[in-house]
Amino acid sequence: MKTHSFYLLFVATGAALFALAAPQPISGQNSPQPAATAVRVEASADFPPQLVALIDELTTQNKQLAANQTAMDAKIDEVAEAVRQARLFSSRAGKGAAK
């Protein structure tokens, strides 16, 4: 193999590894978004009262969903910790058992 080909292969491999080492989110993935600011919509000529009531109801539901998600995440963390500890204790218990 010629030296020139070897260097070209080395550079191409390095470029491929660099591209794989720094992944970018694809269009379908969620990328970190800045926190949305709460906007209070009041009834006016631009917004009918039914729309304002609907927006308020959706905002309330969104807050409830966020609270439920936080509670579920906390419970999942508790279960994961319990499973981790159970695995730890079960692995220790098997080593000293009588045969």
DSSP file (Angstrom, degrees, kcal/mol; ACC not computed):
  #  RESIDUE AA STRUCTURE BP1 BP2  ACC     N-H-->O    O-->H-N    N-H-->O    O-->H-N    TCO  KAPPA ALPHA  PHI   PSI    X-CA   Y-CA   Z-CA
    1    1 A M              0   0    0      0, 0.0     2,-0.1     0, 0.0     0, 0.0   0.000 360.0 360.0 360.0 133.9    0.0    0.0    0.0
    2    2 A K     >  -     0   0    0      1,-0.1     4,-2.0     4,-0.0     5,-0.1  -0.357 360.0-121.4 -73.2 153.6    1.4    3.4   -0.9
    3    3 A T  H  > S+     0   0    0      1,-0.2     4,-2.4     2,-0.2     5,-0.2   0.875 112.2  55.8 -61.8 -39.5    2.1    5.9    1.8
    4    4 A H  H  > S+     0   0    0      1,-0.2     4,-2.1     2,-0.2    -1,-0.2   0.908 108.5  47.2 -61.6 -42.9   -0.3    8.4    0.2
    5    5 A S  H  > S+     0   0    0      2,-0.2     4,-2.6     1,-0.2    -1,-0.2   0.882 110.0  53.9 -66.1 -38.7   -3.2    5.9    0.3
    6    6 A F  H  X S+     0   0    0     -4,-2.0     4,-2.4     2,-0.2    -2,-0.2   0.929 110.0  46.0 -62.0 -45.8   -2.4    5.1    3.9
    7    7 A Y  H  X S+     0   0    0     -4,-2.4     4,-2.5     2,-0.2    -1,-0.2   0.885 111.9  51.8 -64.8 -38.7   -2.5    8.8    4.9
    8    8 A L  H  X S+     0   0    0     -4,-2.1     4,-2.4     2,-0.2    -2,-0.2   0.914 111.0  47.6 -64.1 -42.5   -5.8    9.3    3.0
    9    9 A L  H  X S+     0   0    0     -4,-2.6     4,-2.4     2,-0.2    -2,-0.2   0.905 111.7  51.2 -63.3 -41.7   -7.3    6.3    4.7
   10   10 A F  H  X S+     0   0    0     -4,-2.4     4,-2.2     2,-0.2    -2,-0.2   0.914 111.9  46.0 -61.7 -45.0   -6.1    7.6    8.1
   11   11 A V  H  X S+     0   0    0     -4,-2.5     4,-2.4     2,-0.2    -2,-0.2   0.905 112.8  50.1 -66.1 -42.2   -7.6   11.0    7.5
   12   12 A A  H  X S+     0   0    0     -4,-2.4     4,-2.1     2,-0.2    -2,-0.2   0.899 111.7  48.2 -64.1 -41.0  -10.9    9.6    6.2
   13   13 A T  H  X S+     0   0    0     -4,-2.4     4,-2.5     2,-0.2    -1,-0.2   0.907 111.4  50.2 -66.2 -41.6  -11.2    7.3    9.3
   14   14 A G  H  X S+     0   0    0     -4,-2.2     4,-2.3     1,-0.2    -2,-0.2   0.899 110.4  49.8 -62.9 -40.7  -10.4   10.2   11.6
   15   15 A A  H  X S+     0   0    0     -4,-2.4     4,-2.2     2,-0.2    -1,-0.2   0.895 111.1  49.5 -65.5 -39.2  -13.1   12.3   10.0
   16   16 A A  H  X S+     0   0    0     -4,-2.1     4,-1.9     2,-0.2    -2,-0.2   0.919 111.8  47.9 -65.9 -43.2  -15.7    9.5   10.3
   17   17 A L  H  X S+     0   0    0     -4,-2.5     4,-1.9     1,-0.2    -2,-0.2   0.887 110.9  51.6 -65.0 -37.9  -14.8    9.0   13.9
   18   18 A F  H  X S+     0   0    0     -4,-2.3     4,-1.2     1,-0.2    -1,-0.2   0.905 108.9  50.8 -64.3 -40.9  -15.1   12.7   14.6
   19   19 A A  H  < S+     0   0    0     -4,-2.2    -1,-0.2     1,-0.2    -2,-0.2   0.866 113.8  44.7 -65.4 -35.6  -18.5   12.9   12.9
   20   20 A L  H  < S+     0   0    0     -4,-1.9    -1,-0.2     1,-0.2    -2,-0.2   0.782 108.1  57.8 -78.4 -26.7  -19.7   10.0   15.1
   21   21 A A  H  < S+     0   0    0     -4,-1.9    -1,-0.2     1,-0.3    -2,-0.2   0.739 108.3  46.1 -76.8 -22.3  -18.2   11.4   18.3
   22   22 A A  S  < S-     0   0    0     -4,-1.2    -1,-0.3    -5,-0.1     2,-0.1  -0.646  81.4-172.1-120.2  73.6  -20.2   14.7   18.1
   23   23 A P        -     0   0    0      0, 0.0    -3,-0.1     0, 0.0    -4,-0.0  -0.355   9.1-152.0 -70.7 145.8  -23.8   13.7   17.2
   24   24 A Q        -     0   0    0     -2,-0.1     2,-0.1     1,-0.0    -2,-0.0  -0.897  28.3-101.6-111.3 144.4  -26.3   16.3   16.3
   25   25 A P        -     0   0    0      0, 0.0     2,-0.1     0, 0.0     6,-0.1  -0.426  37.1-129.1 -66.4 138.4  -30.0   15.9   17.0
   26   26 A I    >   -     0   0    0     -2,-0.1     3,-1.6     1,-0.1     0, 0.0  -0.366  31.8 -94.2 -82.1 170.3  -31.9   15.0   13.9
   27   27 A S  T 3  S+     0   0    0      1,-0.3     4,-0.1    -2,-0.1    -1,-0.1   0.773 122.4  52.5 -60.5 -29.5  -35.1   16.9   12.9
   28   28 A G  T 3  S+     0   0    0      2,-0.1    -1,-0.3     0, 0.0     2,-0.1   0.637  93.7  89.0 -82.2 -13.6  -37.4   14.5   14.7
   29   29 A Q  S <  S-     0   0    0     -3,-1.6     2,-0.5     1,-0.1     0, 0.0  -0.475  84.3-108.3 -86.2 155.7  -35.7   14.5   18.0
   30   30 A N        -     0   0    0     -2,-0.1    -1,-0.1     3,-0.0    -2,-0.1  -0.695  34.2-164.1 -80.1 126.2  -36.4   16.9   20.8
   31   31 A S        -     0   0    0     -2,-0.5     2,-0.1    -4,-0.1    -4,-0.0  -0.797  39.7 -80.0-105.1 154.8  -33.6   19.4   21.3
   32   32 A P        -     0   0    0      0, 0.0    -1,-0.1     0, 0.0     0, 0.0  -0.314  53.2-164.6 -56.9 125.0  -33.2   21.5   24.4
   33   33 A Q        -     0   0    0     -2,-0.1     3,-0.1     1,-0.0     2,-0.0  -0.847  24.7-104.1-110.5 146.9  -35.7   24.3   24.2
   34   34 A P        -     0   0    0      0, 0.0     3,-0.1     0, 0.0    -1,-0.0  -0.387  53.3 -86.4 -65.3 150.5  -35.6   27.4   26.3
   35   35 A A        -     0   0    0      1,-0.1     2,-0.2    -2,-0.0     0, 0.0  -0.321  46.2-117.4 -60.7 134.0  -38.3   27.5   29.0
   36   36 A A        -     0   0    0     -3,-0.1     2,-0.4     1,-0.1    -1,-0.1  -0.503  24.9-128.4 -74.3 139.7  -41.6   28.8   27.7
   37   37 A T        -     0   0    0     -2,-0.2     2,-0.3    -3,-0.1    -1,-0.1  -0.697  23.8-112.6 -89.1 141.4  -42.8   32.0   29.3
   38   38 A A        -     0   0    0     -2,-0.4     2,-0.5     1,-0.0    -1,-0.1  -0.546  31.3-163.9 -75.0 132.4  -46.3   32.0   30.7
   39   39 A V        -     0   0    0     -2,-0.3     2,-0.6     2,-0.0    -1,-0.0  -0.975  10.3-144.5-120.8 126.5  -48.5   34.4   28.8
   40   40 A R        -     0   0    0     -2,-0.5     2,-0.5     2,-0.0    -2,-0.0  -0.806  13.4-157.3 -92.5 121.6  -51.8   35.5   30.3
   41   41 A V        -     0   0    0     -2,-0.6     2,-0.3    11,-0.1    15,-0.1  -0.870  10.2-168.2-101.4 125.9  -54.5   35.9   27.6
   42   42 A E        -     0   0    0     -2,-0.5     5,-0.2     1,-0.0     2,-0.1  -0.837  31.8 -93.4-113.8 152.8  -57.3   38.2   28.6
   43   43 A A        +     0   0    0     -2,-0.3     2,-0.3     3,-0.1    -1,-0.0  -0.398  63.9 134.4 -64.6 133.5  -60.6   38.6   26.8
   44   44 A S  S    S-     0   0    0      3,-1.9    -3,-0.0    -2,-0.1    -1,-0.0  -0.862  73.2 -72.0-157.6-169.1  -60.6   41.4   24.3
   45   45 A A  S    S+     0   0    0     -2,-0.3    -2,-0.1     1,-0.2    -1,-0.0   0.808 131.0  51.5 -66.9 -27.6  -61.6   42.2   20.8
   46   46 A D  S    S+     0   0    0      1,-0.2    -1,-0.2     2,-0.0    -3,-0.1   0.841 115.1  40.0 -77.6 -33.6  -58.8   40.0   19.6
   47   47 A F  S    S-     0   0    0     -5,-0.2    -3,-1.9     4,-0.0    -1,-0.2  -0.966  79.4-138.3-122.6 119.4  -59.7   37.0   21.7
   48   48 A P     >  -     0   0    0      0, 0.0     4,-1.9     0, 0.0     3,-0.5  -0.364  28.5-111.4 -69.9 156.3  -63.3   35.8   22.3
   49   49 A P  H  > S+     0   0    0      0, 0.0     4,-2.5     0, 0.0     5,-0.2   0.834 116.4  57.4 -59.7 -34.1  -64.2   34.7   25.9
   50   50 A Q  H  > S+     0   0    0      1,-0.2     4,-2.2     2,-0.2     5,-0.1   0.901 107.1  48.4 -64.3 -38.7  -64.6   31.1   24.8
   51   51 A L  H  > S+     0   0    0     -3,-0.5     4,-2.5     2,-0.2    -1,-0.2   0.898 110.8  50.4 -67.3 -40.6  -61.1   31.0   23.5
   52   52 A V  H  X S+     0   0    0     -4,-1.9     4,-2.4     2,-0.2    -2,-0.2   0.917 111.1  49.1 -63.2 -43.0  -59.7   32.6   26.7
   53   53 A A  H  X S+     0   0    0     -4,-2.5     4,-2.3     1,-0.2    -2,-0.2   0.903 111.8  49.3 -63.5 -40.7  -61.6   30.0   28.8
   54   54 A L  H  X S+     0   0    0     -4,-2.2     4,-2.5     2,-0.2    -2,-0.2   0.906 110.7  49.5 -64.8 -41.9  -60.2   27.2   26.6
   55   55 A I  H  X S+     0   0    0     -4,-2.5     4,-2.3     2,-0.2    -2,-0.2   0.900 111.2  49.8 -64.2 -40.4  -56.7   28.5   26.9
   56   56 A D  H  X S+     0   0    0     -4,-2.4     4,-2.2     2,-0.2    -2,-0.2   0.911 111.4  48.8 -64.3 -41.3  -57.0   28.7   30.7
   57   57 A E  H  X S+     0   0    0     -4,-2.3     4,-2.4     1,-0.2    -2,-0.2   0.916 112.3  47.9 -64.8 -42.9  -58.3   25.2   30.8
   58   58 A L  H  X S+     0   0    0     -4,-2.5     4,-2.4     2,-0.2    -1,-0.2   0.874 110.3  52.4 -65.5 -37.0  -55.5   23.9   28.7
   59   59 A T  H  X S+     0   0    0     -4,-2.3     4,-2.2     2,-0.2    -1,-0.2   0.912 110.3  48.2 -63.8 -42.3  -52.9   25.8   30.8
   60   60 A T  H  X S+     0   0    0     -4,-2.2     4,-2.1     2,-0.2    -2,-0.2   0.920 112.4  48.5 -64.1 -43.9  -54.4   24.2   33.9
   61   61 A Q  H  X S+     0   0    0     -4,-2.4     4,-2.6     1,-0.2    -2,-0.2   0.887 109.7  52.8 -63.6 -38.3  -54.3   20.7   32.3
   62   62 A N  H  X S+     0   0    0     -4,-2.4     4,-2.2     2,-0.2    -1,-0.2   0.907 108.9  49.1 -64.2 -41.3  -50.7   21.3   31.2
   63   63 A K  H  X S+     0   0    0     -4,-2.2     4,-2.1     2,-0.2    -1,-0.2   0.897 111.7  49.7 -64.0 -39.5  -49.6   22.2   34.7
   64   64 A Q  H  X S+     0   0    0     -4,-2.1     4,-2.6     2,-0.2    -2,-0.2   0.903 110.2  50.4 -66.6 -41.0  -51.4   19.1   36.1
   65   65 A L  H  X S+     0   0    0     -4,-2.6     4,-2.5     2,-0.2    -2,-0.2   0.903 110.1  50.2 -62.7 -40.7  -49.6   16.9   33.5
   66   66 A A  H  X S+     0   0    0     -4,-2.2     4,-2.1     2,-0.2    -2,-0.2   0.905 111.3  48.5 -64.1 -41.0  -46.3   18.4   34.4
   67   67 A A  H  X S+     0   0    0     -4,-2.1     4,-2.2     2,-0.2    -2,-0.2   0.911 112.1  49.0 -65.7 -41.9  -46.9   17.7   38.1
   68   68 A N  H  X S+     0   0    0     -4,-2.6     4,-2.6     1,-0.2    -2,-0.2   0.897 109.9  51.7 -64.1 -39.9  -48.0   14.1   37.3
   69   69 A Q  H  X S+     0   0    0     -4,-2.5     4,-2.5     2,-0.2    -1,-0.2   0.900 109.1  50.3 -64.1 -40.1  -44.9   13.6   35.2
   70   70 A T  H  X S+     0   0    0     -4,-2.1     4,-2.0     2,-0.2    -1,-0.2   0.912 111.3  48.6 -63.0 -42.6  -42.7   14.8   38.0
   71   71 A A  H  X S+     0   0    0     -4,-2.2     4,-2.1     2,-0.2    -2,-0.2   0.905 111.9  48.9 -65.0 -41.0  -44.4   12.5   40.5
   72   72 A M  H  X S+     0   0    0     -4,-2.6     4,-2.6     1,-0.2    -2,-0.2   0.902 109.5  52.3 -65.5 -40.2  -44.0    9.5   38.1
   73   73 A D  H  X S+     0   0    0     -4,-2.5     4,-2.1     1,-0.2    -1,-0.2   0.897 109.2  50.2 -61.6 -39.9  -40.3   10.3   37.6
   74   74 A A  H  X S+     0   0    0     -4,-2.0     4,-2.0     2,-0.2    -1,-0.2   0.913 111.7  47.5 -64.8 -42.2  -39.8   10.4   41.4
   75   75 A K  H  X S+     0   0    0     -4,-2.1     4,-2.5     2,-0.2    -2,-0.2   0.895 110.5  51.8 -66.9 -39.3  -41.5    7.0   41.8
   76   76 A I  H  X S+     0   0    0     -4,-2.6     4,-2.5     1,-0.2    -1,-0.2   0.896 108.9  51.4 -63.2 -39.0  -39.5    5.5   38.9
   77   77 A D  H  X S+     0   0    0     -4,-2.1     4,-2.2     2,-0.2    -1,-0.2   0.897 109.5  50.2 -63.5 -39.9  -36.3    6.7   40.6
   78   78 A E  H  X S+     0   0    0     -4,-2.0     4,-2.3     2,-0.2    -2,-0.2   0.924 112.2  46.6 -63.9 -44.2  -37.4    5.1   43.9
   79   79 A V  H  X S+     0   0    0     -4,-2.5     4,-2.6     2,-0.2    -2,-0.2   0.907 111.0  52.2 -65.0 -41.4  -38.2    1.8   42.1
   80   80 A A  H  X S+     0   0    0     -4,-2.5     4,-2.3     1,-0.2    -1,-0.2   0.901 110.4  48.2 -62.1 -40.3  -34.8    1.9   40.3
   81   81 A E  H  X S+     0   0    0     -4,-2.2     4,-2.5     2,-0.2    -1,-0.2   0.901 110.9  50.7 -66.6 -40.3  -33.0    2.4   43.5
   82   82 A A  H  X S+     0   0    0     -4,-2.3     4,-2.4     2,-0.2    -2,-0.2   0.902 111.4  48.3 -63.9 -40.7  -34.9   -0.4   45.2
   83   83 A V  H  X S+     0   0    0     -4,-2.6     4,-2.5     2,-0.2    -2,-0.2   0.902 110.6  51.7 -65.6 -40.8  -34.0   -2.7   42.3
   84   84 A R  H  X S+     0   0    0     -4,-2.3     4,-2.1     1,-0.2    -2,-0.2   0.929 112.4  45.2 -60.9 -45.3  -30.3   -1.6   42.4
   85   85 A Q  H  X S+     0   0    0     -4,-2.5     4,-2.8     2,-0.2     5,-0.2   0.891 111.3  52.9 -66.8 -38.9  -30.2   -2.4   46.2
   86   86 A A  H  X S+     0   0    0     -4,-2.4     4,-2.6     1,-0.2     5,-0.2   0.909 110.0  48.3 -62.9 -41.3  -32.0   -5.8   45.7
   87   87 A R  H  X S+     0   0    0     -4,-2.5     4,-2.1     2,-0.2    -1,-0.2   0.905 111.8  50.5 -63.8 -40.1  -29.4   -6.8   43.0
   88   88 A L  H  X S+     0   0    0     -4,-2.1     4,-1.7    -5,-0.2    -2,-0.2   0.943 114.2  42.5 -62.8 -48.7  -26.6   -5.7   45.3
   89   89 A F  H  X S+     0   0    0     -4,-2.8     4,-2.2     1,-0.2    -2,-0.2   0.871 113.3  52.2 -68.6 -36.7  -27.9   -7.7   48.3
   90   90 A S  H  X S+     0   0    0     -4,-2.6     4,-1.4    -5,-0.2    -1,-0.2   0.869 108.8  50.6 -69.2 -33.9  -28.8  -10.8   46.2
   91   91 A S  H  X S+     0   0    0     -4,-2.1     4,-0.5    -5,-0.2    -1,-0.2   0.866 113.0  46.2 -70.1 -33.9  -25.3  -10.9   44.7
   92   92 A R  H >X S+     0   0    0     -4,-1.7     4,-0.7    -5,-0.2     3,-0.6   0.861 108.9  55.4 -73.6 -34.6  -23.8  -10.7   48.2
   93   93 A A  H 3< S+     0   0    0     -4,-2.2     4,-0.4     1,-0.2     3,-0.3   0.830 102.0  57.2 -69.1 -31.7  -26.1  -13.3   49.6
   94   94 A G  H 3< S+     0   0    0     -4,-1.4     3,-0.3     1,-0.2    -1,-0.2   0.723  96.9  63.0 -73.4 -20.5  -25.2  -15.9   47.0
   95   95 A K  H << S+     0   0    0     -3,-0.6    -1,-0.2    -4,-0.5    -2,-0.2   0.852 109.0  35.3 -76.9 -34.3  -21.4  -15.8   47.8
   96   96 A G  S  < S+     0   0    0     -4,-0.7    -1,-0.2    -3,-0.3    -2,-0.2   0.345  86.3 124.6-103.5   8.1  -21.6  -17.1   51.3
   97   97 A A        -     0   0    0     -4,-0.4     2,-0.1    -3,-0.3    -3,-0.0  -0.363  66.3-109.0 -71.4 147.0  -24.4  -19.6   51.1
   98   98 A A              0   0    0      1,-0.1    -1,-0.1    -2,-0.1    -2,-0.1  -0.454 360.0 360.0 -73.2 146.6  -23.9  -23.2   52.1
   99   99 A K              0   0    0     -2,-0.1    -1,-0.1     0, 0.0    -2,-0.0   0.426 360.0 360.0-103.4 360.0  -23.8  -25.7   49.2
